[in-house]
Amino acid sequence: MKQTLLTLIIGVFYFNFNRAQNLVPDPGFEKNKFVPTEFSAINASSSWSRPSGGTSDLFCKCDRKTKYQTDKAYSFVDVPLNAMGNQQAHSGTCYGGLFAHSHGDYREYLQTYLSEPLKKNMVYRFQMYLSLADYSRAYVDQLGVCFTKTKLNYASSDVITDLEPMYIKVGSEIGDEVEEWHLCEILYKAMGGETHLLIGSFEINELKETGFKAPKEMRTRINQNDSRDAYYYVDDVSLEEIFQPEDIAEEADSVTEIITKEISPGTMLVMKNVLFLANESIFLPSSYPELDAIANALAENPAWRIKIFGHTDNSGNEKANKKLSFERAKAVAEHLIFRGINSSRISYEGFGSEHPVADNTSEQGKQLNRRVEFKIEEK
């Protein structure tokens, strides 16, 4: 009976996963009233807007000349080359942009309506692709995401202080690799009735210098004083239903009972049912019973700490493998934190293909090497 129930639940998850709808109506900033050539034109978007006096931006491939253009110049908000850097869109030809930090308390935000209100207690996965602009002199440690029941409109351009955002860590990795888009994600359990999404900078714990400088001939809006302006591009934003927590509670409890019997401090176990999309750190729906069972076991044993280790096979570039293994271990950690386990009890690391448990010359061996392991320790 337990096996039948698990199969049924996994089948339902796959069905929901395959039909998951992105509730962000214009995830790639492509549906616009006109093609901008100047800054502060986010309102050219049919879906995105600025919720405050901070003048967030819309970048689009345009090939238009402006009155500022010289022989080698470009639209200030062209794609890929613009006054903030050189960045292709993650998809399509457009993306948004905002100052996460600037002079004084000045901040910029991006806001959009959702295609339908959020359902009470439903867990949603929020994702966005983020890139630090080439000429940004600084980067921040985190950005905030808010879901609200109304469209917001603040007259001030100062940091918004009356909301309760969830934070996405966007520190040194994004600060070190300005040419790449980075996938950022969090899980959100809805209060019910939220109709709008807001992205931007709220509380900042760290602001660090990048050492990047704009070319002397560039008319950029980024101030050239160190440790002041942190500017980010945003693209391909999504919000999708994942599950109702009660849907997996019964199965998670039964798996918890099994896991609790199997593990003890010092034991290393493989998360056999924690699976990911190919080359991604995104869980397949069948992963949640085991993830939540581990969270339940940790909640029942407050003296336990968990170490999470990500591994890959030896296919492809080792640098990419190590990054992917780290992101997958991190995804497990973030889900445990989402389920109420204090972050001080969790650590994670990615090893790429450094520690195989099988021969990488066969597909079966490679599959065994693509794994996430965990080890329990006592305080």
C-alpha positions as CSV (number, residue, x, y, z in Angstrom):
1,M,0.0,0.0,0.0
2,K,2.8,2.4,0.8
3,Q,4.5,1.8,-2.6
4,T,1.2,2.4,-4.4
5,L,0.6,5.6,-2.4
6,L,4.1,6.9,-3.2
7,T,3.7,6.1,-6.9
8,L,0.4,7.9,-7.0
9,I,1.8,11.0,-5.3
10,I,4.8,11.1,-7.6
11,G,2.4,10.7,-10.6
12,V,0.4,13.7,-9.4
13,F,3.5,15.7,-8.9
14,Y,4.7,15.0,-12.5
15,F,1.3,15.9,-13.8
16,N,1.3,19.2,-11.9
17,F,5.0,19.9,-12.8
18,N,4.4,19.3,-16.5
19,R,1.3,21.6,-16.6
20,A,2.8,24.2,-14.3
21,Q,1.9,27.7,-15.5
22,N,4.2,30.7,-15.2
23,L,2.1,33.3,-13.3
24,V,4.4,36.1,-14.5
25,P,2.7,37.4,-17.7
26,D,5.8,38.8,-19.4
27,P,8.8,36.9,-17.9
28,G,11.3,38.2,-20.5
29,F,10.3,41.9,-20.7
30,E,9.4,41.3,-24.4
31,K,5.8,42.7,-24.5
32,N,6.4,46.4,-24.8
33,K,4.4,49.5,-26.1
34,F,7.5,50.8,-27.8
35,V,11.2,50.2,-28.0
36,P,13.1,52.4,-25.5
37,T,16.3,54.3,-26.3
38,E,16.6,56.1,-23.0
39,F,16.8,55.1,-19.4
40,S,13.9,55.1,-16.9
41,A,11.6,53.6,-19.5
42,I,10.3,50.5,-17.6
43,N,6.7,51.9,-18.1
44,A,7.1,51.1,-21.8
45,S,6.4,47.5,-20.7
46,S,2.9,46.3,-21.0
47,S,3.2,44.3,-17.7
48,W,6.2,45.7,-15.7
49,S,6.3,49.0,-13.8
50,R,8.2,50.9,-11.1
51,P,6.4,50.9,-7.7
52,S,8.3,53.9,-6.4
53,G,10.2,57.0,-7.5
54,G,13.2,54.9,-8.4
55,T,13.4,54.9,-12.2
56,S,14.1,51.3,-13.1
57,D,15.0,50.5,-16.7
58,L,14.0,48.5,-19.8
59,F,16.7,47.3,-22.2
60,C,15.8,46.2,-25.7
61,K,17.6,45.5,-29.0
62,C,16.6,48.6,-31.1
63,D,19.4,49.7,-33.6
64,R,18.0,53.2,-33.4
65,K,20.1,56.3,-33.3
66,T,19.8,58.9,-30.6
67,K,20.8,62.6,-30.4
68,Y,23.7,61.4,-28.2
69,Q,25.0,59.0,-30.8
70,T,28.5,59.2,-32.3
71,D,30.0,57.0,-35.0
72,K,30.7,54.2,-32.5
73,A,27.9,54.9,-30.0
74,Y,24.6,53.1,-29.4
75,S,21.2,53.5,-27.7
76,F,21.8,53.9,-24.0
77,V,19.5,50.9,-23.4
78,D,20.3,48.8,-26.4
79,V,21.0,45.0,-26.3
80,P,23.6,43.8,-26.0
81,L,25.8,46.9,-25.8
82,N,24.5,49.7,-23.5
83,A,25.6,52.3,-21.1
84,M,25.7,49.8,-18.2
85,G,27.7,47.1,-20.0
86,N,27.6,44.4,-22.7
87,Q,25.0,41.8,-22.1
88,Q,22.9,39.6,-24.4
89,A,19.4,38.8,-23.2
90,H,19.0,35.5,-21.4
91,S,16.3,34.8,-23.9
92,G,14.6,37.0,-26.5
93,T,15.9,40.6,-27.0
94,C,15.0,42.5,-23.8
95,Y,15.5,42.5,-20.1
96,G,14.9,44.8,-17.1
97,G,17.5,46.6,-15.0
98,L,17.7,48.3,-11.6
99,F,20.0,49.9,-9.1
100,A,20.3,47.7,-6.0
101,H,22.3,50.4,-4.3
102,S,23.2,54.0,-5.2
103,H,23.6,57.4,-3.6
104,G,22.0,57.7,-0.1
105,D,18.9,55.6,0.2
106,Y,18.1,55.6,-3.5
107,R,16.8,52.2,-4.7
108,E,15.0,50.9,-7.8
109,Y,12.4,48.1,-8.0
110,L,10.5,46.1,-10.7
111,Q,6.8,45.3,-10.2
112,T,4.4,43.2,-12.2
113,Y,0.9,41.8,-11.8
114,L,0.3,38.1,-11.7
115,S,-1.9,36.3,-14.1
116,E,-4.0,34.9,-11.2
117,P,-4.1,35.4,-7.4
118,L,-2.0,33.1,-5.3
119,K,-3.7,30.2,-3.5
120,K,-3.6,30.0,0.3
121,N,-0.9,27.6,1.6
122,M,0.2,26.7,-1.9
123,V,4.0,26.6,-2.2
124,Y,5.4,28.4,-5.3
125,R,8.8,28.4,-6.8
126,F,10.1,31.8,-7.8
127,Q,13.0,32.1,-10.2
128,M,14.8,34.8,-12.1
129,Y,18.0,35.2,-14.0
130,L,20.3,37.9,-12.7
131,S,23.5,39.5,-14.1
132,L,25.6,42.1,-12.5
133,A,26.3,44.9,-15.1
134,D,29.8,45.1,-16.5
135,Y,30.5,48.6,-15.3
136,S,28.9,48.2,-11.8
137,R,31.5,49.4,-9.2
138,A,29.9,47.3,-6.4
139,Y,27.6,44.4,-5.7
140,V,25.2,43.6,-2.8
141,D,24.8,40.4,-0.8
142,Q,21.0,40.0,-1.3
143,L,17.9,41.1,-3.2
144,G,14.4,40.9,-1.9
145,V,11.2,39.5,-3.4
146,C,7.7,40.5,-2.2
147,F,4.2,39.3,-3.1
148,T,1.5,41.8,-2.4
149,K,-2.3,42.0,-2.6
150,T,-2.3,45.3,-4.4
151,K,-0.2,47.3,-6.9
152,L,2.2,49.5,-4.9
153,N,2.9,53.2,-5.6
154,Y,5.4,55.1,-3.5
155,A,6.3,58.7,-4.2
156,S,9.7,58.4,-2.7
157,S,12.8,56.9,-4.4
158,D,14.2,55.8,-1.1
159,V,14.5,52.2,0.0
160,I,11.1,50.6,0.8
161,T,10.9,49.8,4.5
162,D,7.3,48.8,5.2
163,L,7.3,45.4,3.4
164,E,8.5,42.0,4.5
165,P,10.6,40.6,1.6
166,M,12.1,37.2,1.3
167,Y,15.8,37.4,0.4
168,I,17.8,35.7,-2.3
169,K,21.5,35.6,-1.7
170,V,23.3,37.2,-4.7
171,G,26.8,37.8,-3.4
172,S,30.3,37.1,-4.6
173,E,29.5,34.5,-7.3
174,I,27.4,36.9,-9.3
175,G,29.8,39.7,-8.5
176,D,32.7,37.8,-9.9
177,E,31.1,36.8,-13.2
178,V,29.5,39.7,-14.9
179,E,29.2,38.1,-18.3
180,E,27.0,35.3,-17.1
181,W,23.3,35.0,-16.2
182,H,22.8,33.3,-12.8
183,L,19.6,31.5,-11.9
184,C,18.3,32.6,-8.5
185,E,15.3,30.9,-6.8
186,I,13.3,30.7,-3.6
187,L,10.2,28.9,-2.4
188,Y,7.2,30.9,-1.2
189,K,4.2,29.6,0.8
190,A,1.3,31.9,-0.1
191,M,-0.9,33.8,2.4
192,G,-3.6,33.7,-0.3
193,G,-4.8,36.5,-2.6
194,E,-1.5,38.0,-3.6
195,T,-1.8,39.6,-7.0
196,H,1.5,41.4,-7.6
197,L,5.3,40.6,-7.5
198,L,8.0,43.1,-6.5
199,I,11.7,42.7,-7.0
200,G,14.5,44.9,-5.6
201,S,16.8,45.9,-2.9
202,F,15.7,46.3,0.7
203,E,18.0,45.5,3.6
204,I,21.7,45.1,2.6
205,N,24.2,43.5,4.9
206,E,27.2,43.8,2.6
207,L,28.2,46.1,-0.2
208,K,31.5,45.2,-1.9
209,E,33.7,46.7,-4.6
210,T,34.0,44.9,-7.9
211,G,37.0,46.6,-9.3
212,F,35.2,47.1,-12.7
213,K,35.4,50.4,-14.5
214,A,33.6,51.7,-17.5
215,P,35.7,52.7,-20.6
216,K,36.7,56.3,-20.6
217,E,34.6,57.0,-23.7
218,M,31.5,55.5,-22.1
219,R,28.6,57.7,-20.9
220,T,27.4,55.4,-18.2
221,R,25.0,56.3,-15.4
222,I,27.0,54.2,-13.0
223,N,29.0,56.5,-10.7
224,Q,32.7,55.8,-10.9
225,N,33.3,56.1,-7.1
226,D,34.1,52.8,-5.6
227,S,31.5,51.2,-3.3
228,R,28.5,53.1,-4.4
229,D,26.5,51.9,-7.4
230,A,25.4,48.2,-7.8
231,Y,23.4,47.6,-10.9
232,Y,21.7,44.4,-12.0
233,Y,20.0,43.1,-15.2
234,V,17.0,40.9,-14.7
235,D,15.4,38.4,-17.2
236,D,13.1,35.4,-17.4
237,V,11.2,35.8,-14.2
238,S,8.9,32.9,-13.3
239,L,6.5,31.9,-10.5
240,E,5.0,28.4,-10.6
241,E,2.9,26.2,-8.3
242,I,4.8,23.4,-6.7
243,F,2.7,21.7,-4.1
244,Q,0.3,22.0,-1.2
245,P,2.3,21.0,2.0
246,E,-0.5,18.7,3.2
247,D,-0.4,16.8,-0.1
248,I,2.9,15.2,0.9
249,A,2.6,15.2,4.7
250,E,1.4,11.6,5.0
251,E,4.1,10.2,2.7
252,A,6.8,12.4,4.3
253,D,5.8,11.1,7.7
254,S,6.2,7.4,6.6
255,V,9.5,8.2,4.9
256,T,10.6,10.0,8.1
257,E,10.1,6.9,10.1
258,I,12.3,4.9,7.7
259,I,15.0,7.6,7.5
260,T,15.1,8.0,11.3
261,K,15.7,4.3,11.7
262,E,18.5,4.3,9.1
263,I,20.5,7.3,10.1
264,S,22.6,8.1,13.2
265,P,25.3,10.6,13.8
266,G,28.3,9.9,11.6
267,T,26.3,7.9,9.0
268,M,26.6,9.0,5.3
269,L,23.5,8.4,3.2
270,V,22.7,9.1,-0.4
271,M,19.4,11.0,-1.1
272,K,18.2,8.3,-3.6
273,N,14.9,10.0,-4.5
274,V,16.2,13.6,-4.6
275,L,16.4,14.1,-8.4
276,F,17.0,17.2,-10.6
277,L,16.2,18.4,-14.0
278,A,19.1,17.7,-16.4
279,N,22.0,20.2,-15.9
280,E,19.9,22.2,-13.4
281,S,19.6,22.6,-9.6
282,I,15.8,22.4,-9.9
283,F,14.1,19.4,-8.1
284,L,11.9,17.0,-9.9
285,P,8.6,16.8,-8.0
286,S,9.3,13.3,-6.8
287,S,12.0,14.7,-4.6
288,Y,9.8,16.4,-2.1
289,P,8.7,13.4,0.1
290,E,12.3,12.6,0.9
291,L,13.4,16.2,1.4
292,D,10.5,16.8,3.8
293,A,11.2,13.5,5.6
294,I,14.7,14.7,6.2
295,A,13.4,18.0,7.4
296,N,11.0,16.2,9.8
297,A,13.8,14.0,11.1
298,L,15.9,17.1,11.8
299,A,13.0,18.9,13.5
300,E,12.5,15.8,15.8
301,N,16.2,15.7,16.7
302,P,17.2,19.3,17.5
303,A,20.8,18.2,18.5
304,W,21.4,17.0,14.9
305,R,23.3,19.0,12.3
306,I,23.4,18.0,8.6
307,K,26.2,18.3,6.1
308,I,25.1,18.1,2.4
309,F,27.5,17.0,-0.4
310,G,26.8,17.4,-4.1
311,H,28.5,15.1,-6.7
312,T,28.5,14.7,-10.5
313,D,30.0,12.3,-13.0
314,N,33.1,13.3,-15.0
315,S,31.2,14.4,-18.2
316,G,31.9,17.9,-19.5
317,N,33.8,20.7,-17.9
318,E,34.9,20.1,-14.3
319,K,34.5,23.8,-13.4
320,A,30.8,23.5,-14.5
321,N,30.4,20.2,-12.7
322,K,31.7,21.6,-9.4
323,K,29.3,24.6,-9.7
324,L,26.4,22.3,-10.5
325,S,27.1,20.0,-7.6
326,F,27.4,23.0,-5.3
327,E,24.1,24.5,-6.5
328,R,22.3,21.2,-6.0
329,A,23.6,20.8,-2.5
330,K,22.6,24.4,-1.9
331,A,19.1,23.7,-3.2
332,V,18.7,20.9,-0.7
333,A,19.9,23.2,2.1
334,E,17.5,26.0,1.1
335,H,14.6,23.6,1.0
336,L,15.4,22.4,4.6
337,I,15.6,26.0,5.7
338,F,12.2,26.7,4.0
339,R,10.8,23.8,6.0
340,G,11.9,25.4,9.3
341,I,15.3,24.1,10.0
342,N,17.7,26.8,11.2
343,S,20.5,27.6,8.8
344,S,23.1,27.3,11.6
345,R,22.4,23.5,11.6
346,I,23.1,23.1,7.9
347,S,26.3,23.2,5.8
348,Y,26.8,22.2,2.1
349,E,29.5,21.7,-0.4
350,G,29.9,20.7,-4.0
351,F,32.7,18.4,-5.2
352,G,32.0,17.9,-8.9
353,S,33.5,14.6,-10.0
354,E,36.3,14.4,-7.4
355,H,34.8,11.6,-5.3
356,P,33.2,8.9,-7.6
357,V,31.6,5.8,-6.0
358,A,31.5,3.9,-9.3
359,D,33.3,3.6,-12.7
360,N,32.6,6.6,-15.0
361,T,33.2,4.5,-18.1
362,S,29.6,3.1,-18.0
363,E,26.3,4.9,-17.9
364,Q,25.3,3.0,-14.9
365,G,28.4,4.1,-13.1
366,K,27.9,7.7,-14.1
367,Q,24.3,7.6,-12.8
368,L,25.6,6.4,-9.4
369,N,28.1,9.2,-9.3
370,R,25.5,11.9,-9.9
371,R,24.2,12.1,-6.4
372,V,23.6,14.2,-3.3
373,E,24.7,12.8,0.0
374,F,24.1,13.9,3.6
375,K,25.8,13.2,6.9
376,I,24.3,13.7,10.3
377,E,26.4,15.1,13.2
378,E,25.5,15.9,16.8
379,K,26.1,19.3,18.3
